[in-house]
């Protein structure tokens, strides 16, 4: 339950359309709900402006479905990342309105309209192999109320593809740039735009890429001062930061 939902509930109590006892029941699980195997933080959106998100990796489909259902009942938007088709099948049994984003490996439920961001979040990826991370970022940013523009397959090996997108790049209020291999793309983008660039190293590349470490180190050593870096494959984290910037 976010700030707007709590304010709406309190107004309903004031106007007499909701009884105090009913309001207390709806607030009962703040700030968290104990499911035994998980403690669901329903209060996070009120504290931070961003709801709790389910990290599906290493959870069972049944665990993801149980958490998803409880978060859906709380009334807000729900997101599960690193989710499989099996997890989605289990979630859909409990919550038929849920949607699966296969490339992003994400499950979403949209129930509320969040405050809109002030501009566009651009999500750029170097190659098609980086799309799962880029799409995770795009799905997350959209669910948080942002207009998102995805630019795919514009890596530096064919830099003319990137330069052809300069108008779109320059119109974004904040950019998320995902790249594996040597991780050069965020530095190039940073040199073209007047906006914050959030670099996401991906675990894409041959042996010496070291599962994304080479891209991570390259991005940390960028010479473009408007570039910051998140962890390897962390499209979700990049989207959260981009959303905060876009809502300032």
Residue, then its C-alpha position, 0 to 999 in steps of 0.5 A: x500500500x503506497x502513500x496515495x492508497x493510504x490517503x484515499x483510505x483515510x479520506x474514506x474513513x473521514x467521509x464515512x464510506x469506510x468503517x474504522x474497523x474495516x480500515x484497521x483490517x486493511x492496514x493490519x499487515x503494515x508494515x509487513x506480513x509474515x508468511x512463515x518462509x517470507x516476510x512481505x514488506x507492504x510498507x516499502x512503497x510508503x517509505x521509499x516510493x517503490x514497492x517491494x519486488x519479488x526476486x524469483x531466482x532460487x525460490x520455488x514456483x509455489x513460494x513466488x505464487x504465494x508472495x505474489x498473491x499476498x502482494x496483489x491482495x494489498x492493492x498495488x502493482x506487483x513485479x517478480x523478476x528472474x521468473x520462469x514460465x513454471x513460476x508464471x503458471x503457478x502465479x496465474x493459478x492464484x492471480x489470473x490477471x498476472x502477465x508474463x514478459x518472457x524476454x525480461x523473465x518478469x511477471x507483472x500485475x498492474x492495479x494502480x496508476x503510479x505518479x508519472x515520470x517527468x520525461x522518457x527513460x531510454x533503455x539501450x542495449x549493445x546486442x540482442x544477447x543483452x535484451x533480457x537485461x534491457x527488457x527487465x529494466x524496461x518492464x520495471x521502469x514502465x511499472x513504476x510510471x515511466x514512459x520508456x523507449x527501447x533502443x536495441x542492438x546498437x553496439x560499438x562494433x557498428x557504431x553508425x547504428x547508434x549514431x542514427x539514434x541520436x535524436x531519441x537518445x538526446x530526448x531522454x531524461x535518463x538513460x540505461x545502457x546495457x552491454x557485455x563484452x568490453x562494456x564500451x557502449x555506456x561511455x560512448x552514449x555518455x559522450x553524446x547526451x546531456x543526461x545521466x547514464x546508468x550503465x549495466x554490465x551484462x554477463x555476455x561474452x567469451x571467456x575473458x569477459x569473465x561473466x561480465x566482470x570485464x564490462x563492469x571494470x570497463x564501465x567503472x573506468x569510464x571517461x564520461x563523467x555522467x555515467x554511473x554503474x550498477x551490478x552485473x545483469x542488474x536491469x531492475x536496479x538500474x530501472x529503480x534509480x532511473x525512475x527516481x531520477x525521472x520523478x525528481 
